[in-house]
Amino acid sequence: MKDIIVSDLLAFSAAFLASSTFTPAARDLAFKVGLIDHPGLRKVHGTPMPLLGGLAVYLATVFAIAVFVEDEEWSQMFGIFVASTVALVVGTLDDRGMLHHQVKLMLAMPLAAVVLIATDMHSEIFHPIAAVPGLGFPGSWLDFGLSFVWFVGIIAAFSILDHMDGLCAGVAAIVAAFSVSFAAVGGQLLVGTLAASILGASLGFLRFNIRPARIFLGDGGAMLLGLVAGTLGIKLRFPELAPTVSWMIPVLILAVPIFDTTLVTVSRVRRGLVPFSSPGKDHTAHRLVALGLSHTQAVNVMYGVGILSGLLAWVVALVGPVAAWPVTAVVGVAGAGAIVWLERAPYERQETASLKV
């Protein structure tokens, strides 16, 4: 375990320093190539903001992994590298206005999920039902289907979570930090290296993204963080826990993006709108601001919930089934109650006509 901790610290440090260096350069490049998010009615910023923060996070993460992952282990990282590249490129093209806004949801996110599953990134909750001939890895179609929904859902969740300074990168850092701790205790060297790298890259970028932000992630960066967060949730292993319990841990670690996406989906469907088709100020943090919190306070509340849910994940891991179902039930009831409460709170509502599918 000591060797794993040292490796994680080195990967974290390399990614943090690289991200701190690459982010200002990405900011300058964004202004030069015109990747700018201009103020608007659905935006919370009042000045043009560069959108290439995701490139800095991507390069810093790849740099740390390239330095601290052995050559023979790169094959296990290849699928993540390819899928991350797809997410970054498609998201950046979407930011540039070169793609229809539904391409990332209907094509890029599913493609990234398929790449990950095809390179052995899938859940192991269900017992093998049908091996896939010729692909060389075990699993069931139920596990593949669940993994596909998980990857697409978490990537989409982070994509829409990037709506307030410091929120998406900060939540990703919290998810990565808890993933590092679980990987270290479980002896998962590669998972720990990936988590430590994205943690360092996110925090290095966050220095420039906290309010008042000087650069945004862009959709490419948000999708990248969602993809890695979803991968960490899938790859964490808890052999001492039954699959009926272990699935709760990644769900608790990722409770904040899951909750925000659920709230937005429920809210927009109730109003006859199509979720994910247009930005709007109806997310959790927006509603907290409408209730009287400042932007920074709203983001800090989201951070606090993320840390609390991560600690509850540790309770489940340490206590096991005795705590797992009660903790999950309490979190579920609290989440449902929060959705009802926030739905009744004031917030800026979109008009149906403003959404184009």
N, C-alpha and C positions, 0 to 999 in steps of 0.2 A: 504493500500500500504506500510505503514511503516513496518508492520509485515513481509510482503513479502521480503522487502529489507534486513531486519535483517536476515531472514532465508537464503536468497541467500548469504549474506556475510559469514555466518557461514559455509554453505555448501562449498563455495569457499575456505575458509581458511582451512577447514579440508582436502579437496581434494588436495590443494596445498602442505600442509605439508606432507601428506601421499605420494604423488607422489615424492616429494623431497627426502623422505626417502627410498621409494621402488626402485627408479631408479638405484642408485648405487648397490643395492642388485641384481637387475635384470641383471645388467651389469656383475657382478661377476658370476652369475648363467649361463649366456649365454656362457661365456668362458669355464665353467666347463662341460656343456653338448654339446658343439660344435655348438651352433647356431651362426655362424659367417658368415658375408658377406665379401668375399675375393675380393680384387681389380681385375679389369678386363677391357677389352676394352670398355665396355658399362657403366662403373662405373666412378664416379667423385672422389672417395676417393682412397688414395694411401696406406692405411694400413688396416689390418683386423678389422672389426667393429662388435661388438655384436648386436644381432637382437631382444632382448627381451624387448625393451622399451614399447611395447604395453601391456605387462603383468603388468608393473608398473602403466600405465594409467588406465587399467581395474580395478585393485585392489583398486586404490585410488578413482576411481569413485564409485565403489560398496560400499566402506567404507563410503564415505560421504553420499550416499543415504541411507544406512542402519542406519546411526546415525540420520538423519534429516527427514526421511519420516516415518510417522506414520504407525503402523502395518496394519490398515485397508486400507491404501492407497497402500500397496505393490502390491496388485492385478493389479493395473494399470501399475506398473513397471515390472511385471513379463515377459510380452512379450519382452520388451526391454532387460531384463536380459538374457533370453534364446537366443534371436537372437544375442546379443553381444557375448555371450559365443561361439556360433557356428562360428561367424566371427573370433574371436580370435584364437580358436583351429584350424580351417581349415587353416587360414593364417599362423599360426606358423608351422603347418605340411608342408605347401608349402615351407616356408623358410628353413625347415630342409631337403627338397628334398624328402619327403616321399609321395607326391601326384603329379599327373600330373598337369601341370600348368593351364590347362583348368577346373579343378575340381572346383576351387573357383568361376570362372565366370559362369560356366554352372550348378553348383549344389549348392554351398554354398550360393552365393548371392541371387539366387531365393528362396532358402529355408528360409533364414533370412527374406526376404521380405514377404513370405507367413505367417511366424510366427507373424510378426508385424501386418499384415492386419487382421489375425484371432483373434488378441487380441485388436481390435478396434483402430488400428493405420491406418487411411486412410483419404484421402482428403474428403472435403464436398463441392466440387465445383459444381457437377451436382446434380440435384434434384433426389430423390429416384425413380428408375425405376423398380427395382425388389428386394424386400427384400430377404435375404438368409434364408430359413427356418431352424430353430433350432439353429442358431448361436447367436441369441439374440441381434443383433445390426443392425441399419438401414443403408441404403446406396444403391448405385446403382452399377451395374456392371461396368459402366464407371468410377466411382470413384475408385473401386477396381483395375481396369486395369491401370488407371493413377498412382495410388499409387504404384503398382508393378513396373512399369517402372521407377518411381521416385526413389524408394529405390535402385533398382539394379543399376541405373545410377549413383546415388550419391556415393554409396559404391565403384563402379568401378572407379569413378572420383578421390576419395581420394586414392584409391589403386595405381593409376598411378601418382598421384601428389607427392608421397613420393620419389622424385628423387634428392633432394638437401638438405643440412643441414638446419634444422629449418623450411623448407617450409611447409610441411604437418601439423605439430603440430601448427605452427604459424597461418596458415590460419584457422585451426579448432578453435583456441582460439578466433580469430576475429569473426568467425561465432557464437560461443557460447556467446561472449560478447554482440553482437547485439541481440541475442535471449533472453538473460537475461533482457535486457532493454525493449524489446517488451512484454515479459511475465510479468514483474513487472508492467508496465503501464496497461496491460490488466487484471491484477489480477489472473494470472495463476500460482498458487503456485507450483504445481508439475512440470510443464514445466520449471519454473524458477529454481527449485532445481536441475533438471537434467542438465540444461544449466550451472548453476553455478558450479556444480560438475565437468563437463567435462572441463570447463574453467580453474578451479584450477588445475585439473590433467594435462591438456595440458601444462600450464605454468610451473608447477613443473618439468615436463619432459623436457621442452624446455631449461631449464637452462643447461642441459647436451647435448642438441642436436644442439644448434646453432654452427655455424662454429668457430673453428674446433670441429666437433661433437665427443663425446666420446661414444655414443650409438645411434643406429637407432631404429625407431619404429618397423621395420619388417612389413611384409604384414599383419600380424594379427592385429597390432596396427593401421595401416592405414585403414584397413577395419572397425575396431571398430569405429574410429573417423568418417568415412563416414556414418556408420549406425546411429550413434547418431545425426550427423548433419542433415541427411535426416529425422530422426524422429522429430527433433526440427522444421524443415521446415513444416512438416505435421501437427504438434500439435499446432503451434501458431494459435491463433484465432483472427479475426478482425471483430466482429459482426457489427460494424458501417459501414463497407465497403461491397459492393456487391462482390459475388464470382468472377465476371468478372474483378475485380480490385485487390482483396486481394491476388490472386495467384502470383502477381508480386513481392510481398514483399519477400517471401522466395527465389524466383529465383534471386533477386538482392542481397540478403544476401549471397547466394552461387554462385555469379557470377564468382569468380576466378576458382574454380574447374570445373564449367560448361564450361567456356571458354577454359581452358587448354585441357579438354577432347575433346571438339569440334575441336580444332586446330589439335590435334594429329590424331583424326579420319579422318578429311578431308584430312590432309596431307598424311596419309598412304594409304587411299583409292585411292587418285589420283595417287599414285606411284604403285598401284597394290598390296599393302601389306594388311595383315589382322590386324586390330587394336587389341590391348590388348594381342597379342600373344607373344610378345617379347619386352624386354626393349630397349630403344634407346635414343639417345641424340637429340631428336627432339621436346621436350616439350618447353613451353613458356620460362621458366627460362634458359634452355640450349641455346635457340636462343638469349636471351638477353645477355648472356655471350659471344656468338659468335659475337655480335655486339659491344663488347668492355667493357661491364660492368663486375665488379668483381662478384664472387658468392654472396657475402653479398649484394652488390647493387642490383643484380637481384632479390634476395629474398625480399629485402626491397621494390622494385617496386611492387612485387606481393602483399605484405602487404598493400601498399598504395592503390592499386586498390581495394583490399578487403574492406578497410575502406571507401573509396569513394563510392563504390557501396552500402555498408551498410547505409551510410548517405543518399543516394538517396532513399533507402527503407523507411527511416523515412520521407522523403519528400512526398513520395506516401501515407504513412500512415496518415500524418498530413493534407495534402492538398486534398487528395482523387482523384476522377476521373479527375478533372481539370488538375492535374499534372501527373497522372498515365500513360496515354497513350503517352504523349509527352516524358516523362522520359524514358519509356521503349523503345520507338522508337529510341531515341537518343542513348541509350545504345546498342540496337541491331545493329544500323548502325555503331557505333564505334567499336563494337566487330567484325563485318564482315570486316570492313576496316583493323583492326588489324590483322586478320587472313590472309588477302591478303598480307599485308606488311611483316609479319613474314614469310610467305611462300616464299617470294622472298629474304629474308635475308639468309646469309650463315649459315649452320648448318651441323652437321655430319649425313649423311644419311645411313640408314640400307640397306643392300642388301636383295633382296627377298629371296634368298636361306638361309639366316640366321634365317628366321622365320619358326617355325614349329607349326602347329596347332594341 
